[in-house]
């Protein structure tokens, strides 16, 4: 079964959003990469770790929250999702240690798919 492994907050003013979440919730963020500020939180030993961050929202998702779901195969999941009414908004992209794609489900909910290398 695929599992939710993180989240992404999209904003047209990501620096402002980073300041807000840092001040209000005490969240710490790493240096931005690809206009994405990763959340630095907790640790794995006490299960307090969250995985997520804030990004400069693209034109297809300028504001909002998307969960990230880890799957075994993005290609197979995208095919199955589109067969079941989803719309792919960002095809499979390659990063150093994972692949990422974005889609919108038939109810209009945006989500990300992650496949580790």
C-alpha positions in Angstrom: 0.0 0.0 0.0 1.3 3.5 -0.9 1.9 5.8 2.0 1.8 9.5 2.7 5.4 10.6 3.3 5.2 14.3 3.3 3.6 17.6 2.2 4.3 20.6 0.1 2.9 24.1 0.7 2.8 26.2 -2.4 2.8 30.0 -2.3 3.6 32.8 -4.7 5.5 34.4 -1.7 7.4 31.4 -0.3 9.8 33.6 1.7 6.8 35.2 3.5 5.3 31.8 4.1 8.6 30.5 5.5 8.7 33.4 7.9 5.1 32.8 9.0 5.5 29.1 9.8 8.9 29.7 11.5 7.4 32.5 13.7 4.1 30.9 14.5 5.0 27.2 14.8 8.7 27.3 15.4 9.5 25.4 12.2 13.0 25.5 10.8 13.8 25.5 7.1 16.9 24.6 5.1 18.3 26.7 2.3 16.1 26.8 -0.8 16.8 24.5 -3.7 14.8 24.8 -6.9 12.6 27.4 -5.1 11.8 24.8 -2.4 12.5 25.4 1.3 12.7 22.0 3.1 11.3 21.7 6.6 13.9 20.6 9.2 12.1 18.9 12.0 12.4 16.2 14.7 14.3 13.0 14.3 13.6 9.4 13.3 14.4 7.9 16.7 11.4 9.4 18.5 9.0 9.4 15.4 8.7 13.2 15.6 10.1 13.8 12.1 7.9 15.5 9.5 8.9 15.6 5.8 7.8 18.6 3.9 8.5 22.1 2.8 7.4 25.3 1.1 7.7 26.0 -2.6 7.2 28.8 -5.1 3.9 27.7 -6.5 3.9 26.9 -10.2 1.2 28.2 -12.5 -0.7 24.9 -12.3 -0.8 25.1 -8.4 0.0 28.7 -7.3 -1.4 28.2 -3.7 -2.3 25.3 -1.6 -1.2 22.1 0.1 -0.3 18.8 -1.6 0.5 15.6 0.1 3.3 13.5 -1.2 2.6 9.8 -1.7 5.4 7.3 -2.1 4.8 4.7 -4.8 6.8 1.8 -6.2 6.4 3.0 -9.7 5.3 6.5 -10.8 4.8 5.3 -14.4 2.4 2.5 -13.3 0.6 4.8 -10.8 0.2 7.6 -13.3 -1.3 5.1 -15.8 -3.7 3.7 -13.2 -4.6 7.2 -12.0 -5.4 8.5 -15.5 -7.5 5.4 -16.2 -9.5 6.3 -13.1 -10.1 9.9 -14.0 -7.0 11.8 -12.7 -5.3 14.5 -14.7 -1.5 14.6 -14.8 -0.3 18.2 -14.3 3.4 17.6 -14.1 4.9 14.5 -15.8 7.6 12.4 -14.1 10.7 14.6 -13.2 14.1 13.2 -12.1 15.9 14.4 -9.1 19.1 13.1 -7.4 17.6 10.4 -5.3 13.9 10.2 -6.4 11.3 10.8 -9.2 8.4 13.2 -8.7 5.1 13.8 -10.6 2.0 15.8 -9.8 -1.6 15.0 -10.6 -5.1 16.1 -9.7 -7.7 13.4 -8.7 -11.2 13.4 -10.2 -12.5 15.4 -7.3 -9.9 18.2 -7.9 -7.5 17.4 -5.1 -3.8 17.9 -6.1 -1.2 15.4 -4.9 2.4 14.5 -5.6 3.9 11.0 -6.3 7.4 10.1 -5.2 9.4 7.1 -6.4 12.7 6.6 -4.7 15.6 5.5 -6.9 
